[in-house]
Amino acid sequence: MTKASGGILALVGGGEWGKHCRDLDAELLAASGADEVLVLPTATAFEHPERVGGRADAYFRSLGVKARTLDVLHRTEAEDAQVAKAVRGARFVYLADGSPLHLRSVLKGSVLFDALLAAYHAGGVLVASGAGATVLCDPMVDPRGGAYTVGLGVVRNLAVFPYHGTAADHLRERSIDLLPKAATLVGIDEATALVHASDGSWTARGAGAVTVYEATGAAAYRDGASVPGLPE
């Protein structure tokens, strides 16, 4: 993976910071030129967020860099100018998995979200796992039943269904049936990523598959395969 001037976005289907993600994360680190990863545990606010920092630090140290966890759990921290400044200057930002609805409520319209976009568009790497991958797109798969709600729209007309390979059949089928006509649904398996480069291309990476649902049917893409037809 080459260093991209317009930023790299990696949407992970869940199960971050495990052995099957190491090759991808090492490549993303090399592309970013970062010696530190900023981790946002926001989505885990009600699920022991204090554990995120330790996991991230151990994982990224094994890849040769530090991980710094920003204590952004509520809207107040998302409006903090110093937090936004740190994110704006970051080369690699990672959104941890957790509650997509809480993550959206904290980030939407915040100075932190503006900083996140600025860092990404300036050439940084933005990685989002599970909840984060869902929230960054628009429309957003609603975890309460598989229908759709409004996401943050970093990528428009793309919906992400995380943990695709292990999700309940009725939730997956509901998301397929209710997909808006203008949007494409991608199911991303755990420990698998859909990676968007600055040239607009998309690539499947990791242990599982990225499954693209369209009116004509579904197609699955595995590690290293280009994924055509997605929004640039």
PAZAPA-4460 file (N, C-alpha, C; in steps of 0.05 Angstrom, whole numbers, plus 32768, in hexadecimal, padded with zeros to 4 digits):
% residues 232
    n_x    n_y    n_z   ca_x   ca_y   ca_z    c_x    c_y    c_z   seq   type   mol
   8011   7FE8   8000   8000   8000   8000   8012   8019   8000     1      M     A
   800D   802B   7FEE   801D   8043   7FEC   8011   8059   7FFD     2      T     A
   8022   806C   8004   8018   8083   8013   8006   8094   8002     3      K     A
   7FEE   809B   800C   7FDA   80A9   7FFD   7FD8   80C6   8007     4      A     A
   7FD8   80D9   7FF4   7FD7   80F5   7FFD   7FBB   80FD   8006     5      S     A
   7FA7   80EF   7FFD   7F8C   80F6   8005   7F80   80E6   801C     6      G     A
   7F90   80D5   8028   7F86   80C6   803F   7F7E   80AA   8038     7      G     A
   7F7F   8098   804B   7F77   807D   8048   7F62   8077   805E     8      I     A
   7F4C   806A   8055   7F36   8063   8068   7F34   8045   8068     9      L     A
   7F35   8039   8080   7F31   801C   8083   7F19   8016   8094    10      A     A
   7F05   8009   8089   7EED   8001   8097   7EEF   7FE4   809F    11      L     A
   7EF1   7FDF   80B9   7EF6   7FC4   80C3   7EDC   7FB8   80CD    12      V     A
   7ED7   7F9F   80C7   7EBE   7F92   80CF   7EBC   7F8A   80EC    13      G     A
   7ED0   7F91   80FC   7ED1   7F8A   8118   7EE8   7F79   811E    14      G     A
   7EED   7F74   8138   7F04   7F63   813F   7F1F   7F6F   813B    15      G     A
   7F20   7F8A   8140   7F39   7F98   813C   7F4F   7F8E   814F    16      E     A
   7F68   7F94   8148   7F80   7F90   8158   7F84   7F72   815F    17      W     A
   7F80   7F62   814B   7F86   7F45   814D   7F9A   7F3D   8138    18      G     A
   7FA2   7F24   8138   7FB7   7F1A   8127   7FB0   7F1D   8109    19      K     A
   7F96   7F1B   8103   7F8F   7F1C   80E6   7F8F   7F39   80DB    20      H     A
   7F92   7F4D   80ED   7F93   7F69   80E4   7FAF   7F74   80E3    21      C     A
   7FC2   7F64   80EB   7FDE   7F6F   80EE   7FEA   7F78   80D3    22      R     A
   7FE7   7F68   80BF   7FF3   7F6F   80A5   7FE7   7F89   809B    23      D     A
   7FCD   7F8B   809C   7FC0   7FA4   8092   7FC9   7FBC   80A3    24      L     A
   7FC8   7FB9   80BD   7FD0   7FD0   80CE   7FED   7FD8   80CA    25      D     A
   7FFE   7FC5   80C6   801A   7FCB   80C1   801D   7FDB   80A7    26      A     A
   800D   7FD4   8092   800E   7FE2   8079   8003   7FFE   807C    27      E     A
   7FED   8001   808C   7FE1   801B   8090   7FF4   802D   80A0    28      L     A
   8002   8022   80B3   8016   8032   80C2   802C   803B   80AF    29      L     A
   8036   802A   809E   804B   8032   808B   8041   8048   8079    30      A     A
   8028   8045   806F   801D   8059   805D   8019   8074   806B    31      A     A
   8012   8073   8084   800D   808C   8093   8027   809B   809B    32      S     A
   803C   808C   809F   8055   8098   80AA   8053   809F   80C7    33      G     A
   803F   8095   80D5   803A   809B   80F1   804C   808B   8104    34      A     A
   8054   8098   811A   8061   8089   812F   804F   8087   8147    35      D     A
   8036   808F   8144   8022   808D   8159   8007   808B   814D    36      E     A
   7FF6   807A   815A   7FDA   8077   8151   7FC9   8084   8167    37      V     A
   7FB7   8096   815E   7FA3   80A1   8171   7F8A   808F   8170    38      L     A
   7F82   8086   8188   7F6B   8074   818A   7F54   8082   8198    39      V     A
   7F3D   8081   818B   7F25   808C   8197   7F13   8075   81A1    40      L     A
   7F0F   8072   81BC   7F00   805D   81C7   7EE2   8065   81CA    41      P     A
   7ED9   8079   81BD   7EBF   8086   81C1   7EA8   8072   81C1    42      T     A
   7EA9   8060   81AE   7E93   804D   81AB   7E91   8039   81C2    43      A     A
   7EA6   8037   81D3   7EA6   8025   81E9   7EA0   8032   8204    44      T     A
   7E94   804A   8202   7E8F   805A   821B   7E81   804A   8231    45      A     A
   7E6F   8038   8229   7E60   8029   823D   7E69   800B   823F    46      F     A
   7E81   8006   8233   7E8B   7FEA   8232   7EA9   7FE9   823A    47      E     A
   7EAF   7FF3   8252   7ECA   7FF3   825C   7EDE   8000   8249    48      H     A
   7EDB   801A   8244   7EED   8028   8232   7F0A   8028   823C    49      P     A
   7F0E   8025   8256   7F29   8025   8261   7F3A   800D   8256    50      E     A
   7F2D   7FF9   824C   7F3C   7FE1   8242   7F47   7FE6   8226    51      R     A
   7F3B   7FF9   8218   7F42   7FFD   81FC   7F5F   8006   81FA    52      V     A
   7F68   8019   820B   7F82   8024   8209   7F98   800F   820C    53      G     A
   7F94   7FFD   8220   7FA8   7FE8   8224   7FAA   7FD5   820D    54      G     A
   7F93   7FCD   8202   7F94   7FBB   81EB   7FA1   7FC8   81D3    55      R     A
   7F9A   7FE1   81CE   7FA5   7FEF   81B7   7FC3   7FF3   81BA    56      A     A
   7FCB   7FFB   81D2   7FE8   8000   81D6   7FF8   7FE7   81D2    57      D     A
   7FEF   7FD1   81DD   7FFE   7FB8   81DA   8000   7FAF   81BD    58      A     A
   7FE9   7FB2   81AF   7FE8   7FAA   8193   7FFB   7FBB   8182    59      Y     A
   7FF8   7FD5   8184   8008   7FE7   8172   8025   7FE7   817A    60      F     A
   802C   7FE3   8193   8048   7FE1   819B   8055   7FC9   818D    61      R     A
   8045   7FB3   818A   804F   7F9C   817C   8054   7FA1   815F    62      S     A
   8049   7FB7   8154   804D   7FBF   8139   8062   7FD6   8137    63      L     A
   806D   7FDE   814E   8083   7FF1   814E   807B   800E   8152    64      G     A
   8062   8014   815A   805A   802F   815F   804A   8031   8179    65      V     A
   8046   8049   8183   8037   804D   819B   8019   8051   8194    66      K     A
   8008   804C   81A7   7FEC   8053   81A4   7FE4   8065   81BB    67      A     A
   7FD7   807C   81B4   7FCE   808F   81C9   7FB0   8090   81C8    68      R     A
   7FA3   8089   81DE   7F86   8089   81DF   7F7C   80A4   81E9    69      T     A
   7F6B   80B0   81DA   7F5F   80CA   81E2   7F45   80C4   81F0    70      L     A
   7F42   80CF   8208   7F2B   80C9   8219   7F12   80D8   8211    71      D     A
   7F08   80D1   81F9   7EF1   80DD   81EE   7EDA   80CA   81F0    72      V     A
   7EC9   80CE   8204   7EB2   80BB   8209   7E97   80C9   8206    73      L     A
   7E97   80E3   8209   7E7E   80F2   8208   7E81   810B   81F7    74      H     A
   7E6B   8119   81F3   7E6A   8130   81E2   7E7D   8146   81EB    75      R     A
   7E80   8149   8205   7E91   815E   8210   7EAE   815B   8206    76      T     A
   7EB8   8143   8206   7ED4   813F   81FD   7ED6   8143   81DF    77      E     A
   7EC0   813D   81D0   7EC1   8140   81B3   7EC1   815E   81AB    78      A     A
   7EBA   816F   81BD   7EBB   818C   81B8   7ED4   8199   81C4    79      E     A
   7EE6   8189   81CF   7EFE   8194   81DB   7F12   819C   81C5    80      D     A
   7F1B   81B5   81C6   7F2D   81BF   81B1   7F48   81B1   81B1    81      A     A
   7F52   81A9   81C9   7F6C   819B   81CA   7F6A   817F   81BE    82      Q     A
   7F54   8172   81C4   7F50   8157   81B8   7F4F   8159   8199    83      V     A
   7F3F   816D   8190   7F3D   8170   8173   7F58   8177   8166    84      A     A
   7F68   8187   8174   7F82   818E   8169   7F94   8175   8166    85      K     A
   7F93   8163   817A   7FA3   814B   8179   7F9A   8139   8162    86      A     A
   7F80   8137   815D   7F76   8127   8147   7F7D   8133   812C    87      V     A
   7F7A   814D   812A   7F7F   815B   8111   7F9C   8157   8108    88      R     A
   7FAF   8155   811B   7FCB   8151   8114   7FD4   8134   8112    89      G     A
   7FC2   8122   8115   7FC9   8105   8116   7FCC   80FA   80FA    90      A     A
   7FDE   80E7   80F7   7FE1   80D9   80DE   7FD2   80BE   80DD    91      R     A
   7FC9   80B4   80F4   7FBC   809A   80F5   7FA8   809C   810C    92      F     A
   7F8E   809A   8106   7F79   809A   811B   7F69   8081   8119    93      V     A
   7F63   8074   8130   7F54   805B   8130   7F3B   805E   8142    94      Y     A
   7F24   8059   8136   7F0B   8059   8145   7F04   803D   814E    95      L     A
   7F03   8038   8168   7EFE   801D   8173   7EE1   8016   816F    96      A     A
   7EDC   7FFC   8171   7EC1   7FF1   816E   7EB1   7FF6   8188    97      D     A
   7E97   7FF2   8187   7E85   7FF6   819E   7E69   7FFD   8195    98      G     A
   7E5E   8012   81A1   7E42   801A   819A   7E42   802F   8184    99      S     A
   7E37   8028   816D   7E36   803C   8157   7E25   8054   815D   100      P     A
   7E0F   8050   816B   7DFD   8066   8170   7E0A   807A   8183   101      L     A
   7E19   8070   8197   7E26   8083   81A9   7E3D   8091   819A   102      H     A
   7E4C   8083   818A   7E61   808F   817B   7E57   80A5   8169   103      L     A
   7E41   80A0   815C   7E35   80B5   814A   7E2C   80CD   815A   104      R     A
   7E1F   80C8   8171   7E16   80DF   8181   7E2C   80F1   818B   105      S     A
   7E43   80E5   8191   7E5A   80F4   819B   7E68   8103   8184   106      V     A
   7E6B   80F7   816D   7E7B   8103   8157   7E6B   8116   8145   107      L     A
   7E52   8111   8141   7E42   8120   812D   7E44   813E   8132   108      K     A
   7E4D   814D   811E   7E4E   816A   8120   7E62   8175   8134   109      G     A
   7E74   8165   813E   7E87   816E   8153   7EA1   8179   8146   110      S     A
   7EB0   8188   8156   7ECA   8192   814D   7EDD   817A   814A   111      V     A
   7ED9   8165   8159   7EEA   814D   8157   7EE5   8140   813C   112      L     A
   7ECC   813E   8133   7EC7   8132   8119   7ED3   8143   8102   113      F     A
   7ED1   815D   8105   7EDE   816E   80F1   7EFC   8169   80F0   114      D     A
   7F08   8166   8107   7F25   8161   8108   7F2B   8146   80FC   115      A     A
   7F1B   8132   8101   7F1E   8117   80F6   7F1E   8118   80D8   116      L     A
   7F0B   8126   80CC   7F09   8129   80AF   7F22   8138   80A4   117      L     A
   7F2A   814D   80B3   7F42   815C   80AA   7F5B   814B   80A9   118      A     A
   7F5F   813B   80BD   7F76   8129   80BE   7F75   8115   80A7   119      A     A
   7F5E   810A   80A2   7F5B   80F6   808D   7F60   8103   8072   120      Y     A
   7F53   8119   806C   7F56   8126   8052   7F71   8132   804D   121      H     A
   7F80   8136   8063   7F9C   8140   8060   7FB0   812A   805B   122      A     A
   7FA6   8111   8058   7FB7   80FB   8052   7FBB   80E6   8068   123      G     A
   7FAD   80E9   807E   7FAF   80D6   8094   7FA0   80BD   808F   124      G     A
   7FA5   80AA   80A0   7F97   8090   80A0   7F81   8090   80B5   125      V     A
   7F69   8089   80AD   7F52   8087   80BF   7F48   806B   80BE   126      L     A
   7F48   805D   80D5   7F3E   8042   80D7   7F27   8041   80EB   127      V     A
   7F12   8033   80E3   7EFA   8031   80F4   7EF1   8014   80F5   128      A     A
   7EED   8009   810D   7EE5   7FED   810F   7EC8   7FEB   8119   129      S     A
   7EBA   7FD8   810E   7E9F   7FD1   8117   7E8D   7FE9   8117   130      G     A
   7E87   7FF4   812F   7E75   800B   8132   7E80   8022   8122   131      A     A
   7E9A   8027   8123   7EA6   803E   8115   7EA2   803B   80F7   132      G     A
   7EA6   8023   80EC   7EA3   801F   80D0   7E86   8025   80C7   133      A     A
   7E73   801D   80D7   7E57   8022   80D1   7E50   803F   80D2   134      T     A
   7E5A   804D   80E6   7E53   8069   80EB   7E5F   807C   80D6   135      V     A
   7E77   8076   80CD   7E84   8088   80BA   7E76   8089   809F   136      L     A
   7E66   8075   8099   7E58   8074   807F   7E3C   8080   8082   137      C     A
   7E30   8084   806B   7E14   808D   806A   7E07   8082   8051   138      D     A
   7DF1   8073   8054   7DE2   806E   806C   7DF1   805B   807F   139      P     A
   7DE6   805A   8098   7DF3   804A   80AD   7DE0   8034   80B5   140      M     A
   7DEA   801B   80B6   7DDA   8005   80C0   7DD3   8009   80DD   141      V     A
   7DBA   8009   80E4   7DB1   800D   80FF   7DB4   7FF3   810F   142      D     A
   7DC4   7FF2   8124   7DC8   7FD9   8133   7DB0   7FCF   8142   143      P     A
   7D9B   7FE0   8143   7D83   7FD7   8152   7D71   7FC6   8142   144      R     A
   7D78   7FC0   8129   7D66   7FAF   811A   7D6E   7FAB   80FD   145      G     A
   7D84   7FB6   80F4   7D8D   7FB1   80D9   7D82   7FC4   80C4   146      G     A
   7D71   7FD7   80CC   7D67   7FEB   80B9   7D7D   8001   80B6   147      A     A
   7D75   8019   80AD   7D89   802E   80A8   7D82   8048   80B6   148      Y     A
   7D97   8056   80BC   7D95   8071   80C8   7DAC   8082   80BC   149      T     A
   7DAE   809A   80C5   7DC2   80AD   80B9   7DDD   80A9   80C6   150      V     A
   7DF1   80A5   80B6   7E0D   80A4   80BF   7E1B   80BE   80BC   151      G     A
   7E36   80BE   80C1   7E45   80D6   80C0   7E4E   80DE   80A3   152      L     A
   7E4C   80CB   8091   7E50   80D3   8075   7E6C   80D8   806B   153      G     A
   7E81   80CD   8079   7E9C   80CE   806E   7E9C   80C1   8052   154      V     A
   7E8D   80AB   804F   7E87   809F   8035   7E69   809E   8032   155      V     A
   7E5F   80AA   801D   7E42   80AB   8018   7E39   8095   8005   156      R     A
   7E20   808D   8008   7E14   8078   7FF8   7E22   805D   7FFB   157      N     A
   7E2D   8059   8013   7E39   8040   801A   7E31   8039   8036   158      L     A
   7E27   8021   803A   7E20   8018   8055   7E31   7FFF   805C   159      A     A
   7E3A   7FFE   8075   7E4B   7FE9   807E   7E3C   7FD7   8092   160      V     A
   7E3C   7FBD   808E   7E31   7FAA   80A0   7E49   7F9B   80AD   161      F     A
   7E51   7FA2   80C5   7E68   7F95   80D2   7E62   7F79   80DC   162      P     A
   7E77   7F6A   80E3   7E73   7F4E   80EC   7E61   7F3E   80DA   163      Y     A
   7E65   7F43   80C0   7E52   7F38   80AC   7E50   7F1A   80AD   164      H     A
   7E66   7F0C   80AF   7E66   7EEF   80AE   7E5A   7EE1   80C6   165      G     A
   7E57   7EF0   80DC   7E4D   7EE3   80F5   7E33   7EF0   80FE   166      T     A
   7E29   7F04   80EF   7E10   7F12   80F7   7DF8   7F00   80F5   167      A     A
   7DE3   7F07   8103   7DCA   7EF8   8101   7DBE   7EFC   80E5   168      A     A
   7DB4   7EE6   80DA   7DAA   7EE6   80BF   7D94   7EFB   80BB   169      D     A
   7D82   7EFD   80CF   7D6B   7F0F   80CB   7D73   7F2D   80CA   170      H     A
   7D89   7F34   80D9   7D93   7F4F   80D8   7DA0   7F55   80BD   171      L     A
   7DB0   7F42   80B3   7DBD   7F45   809A   7DA8   7F47   8083   172      R     A
   7D94   7F36   8084   7D7F   7F36   806F   7D6F   7F50   8070   173      E     A
   7D6A   7F5B   8088   7D5B   7F74   808A   7D6B   7F8B   807E   174      R     A
   7D85   7F8B   8083   7D96   7FA0   8077   7D96   7F9F   8059   175      S     A
   7D97   7F87   804F   7D96   7F83   8031   7D7C   7F8C   8026   176      I     A
   7D66   7F85   8033   7D4B   7F8B   8028   7D45   7FA9   8029   177      D     A
   7D4F   7FB7   803E   7D48   7FD3   8042   7D5D   7FE6   8037   178      L     A
   7D71   7FDC   8029   7D86   7FED   801E   7D7B   8003   800C   179      L     A
   7D80   801C   8011   7D77   8032   7FFF   7D82   802E   7FE2   180      P     A
   7D73   8036   7FCF   7D7A   8030   7FB3   7D94   803D   7FAB   181      K     A
   7D9B   8054   7FB6   7DB3   8062   7FAE   7DCC   8057   7FBC   182      A     A
   7DC9   8045   7FCF   7DE0   803C   7FDF   7DE8   801F   7FD8   183      A     A
   7E01   8019   7FE0   7E0C   7FFE   7FDE   7E12   7FF4   7FFA   184      T     A
   7E0B   7FDC   7FFF   7E10   7FCF   8019   7E28   7FBD   8017   185      L     A
   7E3B   7FC0   802A   7E52   7FAE   802B   7E52   7FA0   8046   186      V     A
   7E53   7F86   8046   7E56   7F77   805E   7E73   7F70   8062   187      G     A
   7E7E   7F78   8079   7E9B   7F74   807E   7E9E   7F61   8096   188      I     A
   7EAB   7F4B   8091   7EB0   7F37   80A5   7EC3   7F41   80BB   189      D     A
   7EC2   7F34   80D2   7ED5   7F3A   80E8   7EF1   7F36   80DE   190      E     A
   7F04   7F47   80E9   7F20   7F46   80E2   7F25   7F4A   80C4   191      A     A
   7F13   7F59   80B7   7F14   7F5E   809B   7F0F   7F7C   8096   192      T     A
   7F1B   7F88   8082   7F17   7FA4   807D   7F11   7FAA   8060   193      A     A
   7F03   7FC0   805C   7EFF   7FCB   8041   7F0F   7FE5   8042   194      L     A
   7F23   7FE7   8031   7F36   7FFD   8032   7F33   800F   8019   195      V     A
   7F30   8029   801F   7F2D   803D   800A   7F46   804E   8008   196      H     A
   7F52   804E   7FF0   7F6A   805E   7FEB   7F64   8079   7FE0   197      A     A
   7F77   808B   7FDF   7F72   80A6   7FD6   7F6B   80A8   7FB8   198      S     A
   7F71   8093   7FA9   7F6A   8093   7F8D   7F4D   808A   7F88   199      D     A
   7F3F   8085   7F9D   7F23   807C   7F9B   7F1E   805F   7F9A   200      G     A
   7F33   804F   7F9A   7F31   8032   7F98   7F2B   8025   7FB3   201      S     A
   7F1E   800E   7FB2   7F17   7FFF   7FCA   7F23   7FE3   7FC8   202      W     A
   7F2D   7FD9   7FDF   7F3A   7FBF   7FE0   7F31   7FB0   7FF8   203      T     A
   7F2C   7F96   7FF5   7F25   7F85   800C   7F3F   7F7B   8019   204      A     A
   7F40   7F7B   8033   7F58   7F71   8041   7F4F   7F61   805A   205      R     A
   7F60   7F4E   8061   7F5C   7F3F   807A   7F53   7F22   8077   206      G     A
   7F49   7F18   808E   7F44   7EFB   8090   7F2B   7EF1   8082   207      A     A
   7F17   7F03   8080   7EFD   7EFB   8075   7EF7   7F07   805A   208      G     A
   7EDE   7F0D   8056   7ED5   7F18   803D   7EC6   7F32   8040   209      A     A
   7EC7   7F42   802B   7EB6   7F5A   8028   7EA1   7F53   8014   210      V     A
   7E88   7F53   801C   7E72   7F4C   800A   7E62   7F64   8002   211      T     A
   7E60   7F69   7FE8   7E52   7F80   7FDD   7E37   7F78   7FD3   212      V     A
   7E22   7F85   7FDD   7E06   7F7F   7FD5   7DFC   7F95   7FC3   213      Y     A
   7DF2   7F8C   7FAC   7DE6   7F9E   7F99   7DCC   7F92   7F8F   214      E     A
   7DBD   7FA0   7F7E   7DA4   7F96   7F74   7DA7   7F7D   7F64   215      A     A
   7DBE   7F7A   7F58   7DC3   7F62   7F47   7DCD   7F4A   7F57   216      T     A
   7DD2   7F4D   7F71   7DDB   7F37   7F81   7DF2   7F3F   7F93   217      G     A
   7E02   7F2B   7F9C   7E18   7F30   7FAF   7E31   7F24   7FA4   218      A     A
   7E48   7F32   7FAA   7E62   7F28   7FA2   7E75   7F2B   7FBA   219      A     A
   7E85   7F17   7FBF   7E98   7F16   7FD5   7EB4   7F1A   7FCB   220      A     A
   7EC3   7F2A   7FDA   7EDF   7F31   7FD3   7EF1   7F2A   7FEB   221      Y     A
   7F07   7F1D   7FE5   7F1A   7F15   7FFB   7F34   7F24   7FF9   222      R     A
   7F45   7F1E   800C   7F5E   7F2D   8010   7F6D   7F35   7FF7   223      D     A
   7F71   7F4E   7FF3   7F80   7F58   7FDC   7F70   7F5E   7FC3   224      G     A
   7F56   7F57   7FC3   7F45   7F5B   7FAC   7F3B   7F78   7FAA   225      A     A
   7F3C   7F83   7F92   7F2F   7F9D   7F8E   7F11   7F9A   7F8F   226      S     A
   7F04   7FAE   7F9B   7EE7   7FAD   7F9E   7EDB   7FC3   7F8C   227      V     A
   7ED0   7FBC   7F75   7EC6   7FD0   7F62   7EAB   7FDB   7F69   228      P     A
   7EA4   7FF2   7F5D   7E89   7FFC   7F5E   7E81   800B   7F77   229      G     A
   7E94   8010   7F89   7E8C   801E   7FA2   7E91   803C   7F9F   230      L     A
   7E84   804D   7FAF   7E88   806A   7FAD   7EA5   8072   7FB1   231      P     A
   7EAE   8085   7FA1   7EC9   808E   7FA3   7ECC   80A3   7FB9   232      E     A
***
